[in-house]
């Protein structure tokens, strides 16, 4: 081996390629891992010199490390059971969702509270959609399109495509048998939802009752022959919040008498 013209810290093996630094040299000579080479050098030399070389190696490795990090699944926030009562109250008292449904989704791990009492909606491939439960509006998507949508499974062959997780919960509140898929806004257009549409399912475009919702519904019609299904309010969560009589009686508590609130509910009828 010899030093090259690039500097005294460059070593070249005869017939091979050159590399730089004592860490790489030790790894090569003694077949050591990177950490073991650093540890061995630290036993015999000043740590500051080794730290300089270590920093240089980290800079070289940074692009590969970032690429590796971005390939890893995005983790959803950890649940905080102590904050769940607040989120549960918010979902029921503020958003109008039936407690029986809320508890079911919570037991499935689809909806929970994080350590800041954000309502957290778990996505299929990692990450989550979040809503704040305080006075200040807070929306956040954790993870990109690769994390997929928020899905509430159903027993039927109808799929309702909606924008927000609260809309998905509202759709299930009114029609317990459907499969509700929330894209989280523009992150997952209909063209990216095909992997989660069961074969042979009837697809309903339940996007918001506004211009943007109509545009996305048109894309869903082209992609899945989806029928347009407009909520009576701006979106499905607002519909449930303001028209509680639409909630299906399957979510009524056992002790609730069959009053006018439990009158027959309308079935899904596309406009």
C-alpha positions in Angstrom: 0.0 0.0 0.0 1.1 3.6 -0.5 -0.1 7.1 -0.1 -1.4 8.9 -3.2 -1.1 12.4 -4.6 -4.4 13.3 -3.1 -2.8 13.6 0.3 -1.2 11.6 3.1 -4.5 10.4 4.4 -5.3 8.6 1.2 -4.2 4.9 1.0 -4.2 2.7 -2.1 -4.0 -1.1 -2.2 -1.9 -2.4 -5.1 -4.2 -3.3 -7.9 -7.2 -1.9 -6.0 -9.0 1.4 -5.5 -7.9 4.1 -3.2 -9.8 5.1 -0.1 -9.3 7.8 2.5 -8.7 7.9 6.3 -7.7 5.7 9.1 -11.2 4.4 9.8 -11.5 2.9 6.3 -7.9 1.5 6.5 -8.7 -0.4 9.7 -11.9 -1.7 8.4 -10.0 -3.0 5.4 -7.0 -4.5 7.2 -8.8 -6.1 10.1 -12.2 -6.7 8.6 -13.8 -4.5 11.2 -17.2 -2.9 11.2 -17.3 0.9 11.1 -18.1 1.2 14.8 -15.4 -1.3 15.9 -12.8 0.6 13.8 -13.7 3.9 15.5 -13.5 2.2 18.9 -10.1 0.7 18.2 -8.7 4.1 17.0 -10.1 5.8 20.1 -8.1 3.5 22.3 -4.8 4.7 20.8 -5.3 8.2 19.4 -6.7 11.6 20.3 -10.5 11.6 20.1 -10.7 15.0 18.5 -8.8 13.8 15.4 -11.0 10.7 15.2 -14.1 12.9 15.5 -13.0 15.0 12.6 -12.6 12.0 10.4 -15.9 10.5 11.7 -17.7 13.8 10.8 -16.3 13.6 7.3 -17.5 10.0 6.9 -21.0 11.1 8.1 -21.1 13.8 5.4 -20.2 11.2 2.8 -22.8 8.8 4.0 -25.6 11.3 4.4 -27.2 11.0 1.0 -27.4 7.2 1.3 -28.7 7.5 4.9 -31.4 9.9 3.8 -32.4 7.6 1.0 -32.6 4.7 3.4 -34.7 6.7 5.9 -37.2 7.8 3.2 -37.7 4.1 2.2 -38.6 3.1 5.7 -42.3 3.0 6.7 -43.5 6.2 8.4 -44.5 5.5 12.0 -47.8 6.7 13.3 -47.7 8.7 16.6 -47.9 6.5 19.6 -51.2 6.3 21.4 -51.7 8.0 24.8 -54.5 6.3 26.6 -54.7 9.1 29.2 -55.7 11.6 26.5 -58.3 9.3 24.9 -61.3 10.5 27.0 -60.8 14.0 25.7 -60.6 12.9 22.1 -63.7 10.7 22.6 -65.7 13.6 24.0 -64.6 15.8 21.2 -65.7 13.2 18.6 -69.1 12.8 20.2 -70.0 16.1 21.7 -68.3 18.5 19.2 -68.4 16.4 16.0 -71.6 14.5 16.7 -70.3 11.0 16.1 -72.1 8.1 17.9 -70.1 6.8 20.9 -70.8 3.2 20.0 -69.1 3.7 16.7 -66.2 5.7 18.2 -65.5 2.9 20.7 -65.6 0.3 17.9 -63.0 2.2 15.8 -60.9 2.8 18.9 -60.9 -0.9 19.7 -59.7 -1.6 16.2 -56.8 0.8 16.6 -58.1 3.0 13.8 -58.8 6.1 15.9 -56.9 7.1 19.1 -55.3 10.0 20.9 -51.7 11.0 20.8 -49.8 12.7 23.7 -51.2 16.1 22.7 -54.8 14.9 22.6 -55.0 15.1 18.9 -57.5 12.8 17.2 -55.3 10.4 15.3 -56.6 8.4 12.3 -54.3 5.6 11.4 -53.5 5.1 7.7 -53.2 1.7 6.0 -49.5 1.9 5.2 -48.1 3.9 8.1 -48.4 7.5 9.2 -51.7 9.1 10.2 -54.1 11.9 9.6 -54.6 14.2 12.7 -57.1 16.7 13.9 -56.7 19.0 16.9 -59.3 18.8 19.6 -58.7 22.3 21.1 -59.9 25.7 20.2 -57.2 26.3 17.6 -57.7 24.5 14.3 -55.1 21.9 13.6 -54.8 19.5 10.6 -51.8 17.4 9.8 -50.9 14.5 7.5 -48.1 12.3 8.7 -46.5 10.5 5.7 -47.0 11.0 2.0 -49.1 9.1 -0.6 -47.1 6.0 0.1 -48.9 5.7 3.5 -52.3 5.2 1.8 -55.7 6.3 2.9 -57.7 6.0 6.1 -60.1 3.1 5.7 -63.0 1.9 7.8 -63.8 -1.7 6.7 -67.4 -2.7 6.0 -69.3 -5.9 5.2 -71.0 -4.8 2.0 -69.8 -4.2 -1.6 -70.2 -0.5 -1.6 -67.3 1.8 -1.3 -67.7 5.5 -0.4 -64.8 7.8 -1.3 -64.5 10.8 0.9 -61.9 13.5 1.7 -61.4 13.6 5.5 -61.4 10.8 8.1 -64.3 12.5 9.9 -66.3 12.1 6.7 -65.4 8.4 6.6 -66.7 8.0 10.2 -69.8 10.0 9.4 -70.5 7.8 6.3 -70.3 4.7 8.5 -72.5 6.3 11.1 -75.2 6.6 8.5 -74.5 3.4 6.6 -72.7 0.8 8.7 -72.2 -1.7 5.9 -70.2 0.4 3.5 -66.4 0.6 3.2 -65.3 4.2 3.7 -62.1 5.4 2.3 -60.7 8.9 3.2 -58.0 10.2 1.0 -56.9 13.1 3.3 -57.6 15.8 0.7 -55.4 16.1 -2.5 -52.7 13.8 -1.3 -54.4 10.7 -2.8 -56.4 11.4 -6.0 -58.7 8.7 -7.3 -56.0 7.4 -9.6 -54.0 6.3 -6.6 -56.8 4.6 -4.7 -57.2 1.5 -7.0 -55.2 -0.8 -4.6 -57.9 -0.4 -1.9 -61.0 -0.8 -4.0 -62.3 -4.4 -3.7 -62.9 -6.1 -7.0 -66.5 -5.8 -8.2 -67.4 -3.1 -5.6 -69.8 -0.3 -6.4 -68.0 3.0 -5.9 -69.7 6.2 -4.7 -67.9 9.5 -5.0 -68.9 11.1 -1.7 -66.5 14.1 -1.9 -67.5 17.5 -0.4 -70.4 19.4 -1.9 -68.3 22.1 -3.5 -66.5 22.8 -6.8 -63.4 20.9 -5.8 -65.5 18.0 -4.6 -67.2 17.9 -8.0 -63.9 17.9 -9.8 -62.5 15.0 -7.8 -65.8 13.1 -8.2 -65.5 13.5 -11.9 -62.0 11.9 -11.7 -63.5 9.0 -9.6 -66.2 8.6 -12.3 -63.6 8.2 -15.0 -61.4 5.9 -12.8 -64.1 3.6 -11.3 -67.4 4.6 -12.9 -68.2 6.1 -9.5 -71.7 7.6 -9.0 -71.8 11.0 -7.4 -73.0 11.1 -3.9 -73.3 14.6 -2.4 -73.7 15.2 1.3 -76.7 17.5 2.3 -74.2 19.8 4.0 -70.7 20.8 3.1 -69.4 17.3 3.9 -70.5 14.2 5.6 -69.2 15.1 9.1 -71.1 18.4 8.9 -74.2 16.4 7.9 -74.0 14.1 10.9 -73.2 17.0 13.2 -76.3 19.0 12.1 -78.7 16.2 11.1 -78.3 13.7 13.9 -81.5 11.9 12.8 -79.5 10.4 9.9 -77.3 8.3 12.2 -78.3 4.6 11.8 -80.0 3.1 14.8 -77.5 0.3 14.9 -75.3 2.8 16.8 -78.0 3.6 19.4 -77.1 2.7 23.0 -79.2 -0.3 24.2 -81.0 1.8 26.8 -82.1 4.4 24.3 -85.8 4.2 23.6 -87.1 4.1 20.1 -88.1 7.7 19.8 -88.4 9.9 16.8 -84.6 10.1 16.7 -84.6 6.4 15.7 -87.1 6.8 12.9 -86.2 4.9 9.6 -83.0 6.3 8.1 -82.6 7.1 4.4 -80.6 4.6 2.4 -77.6 5.5 0.2 -79.1 7.0 -2.9 -76.7 8.7 -5.4 -77.9 12.0 -6.7 
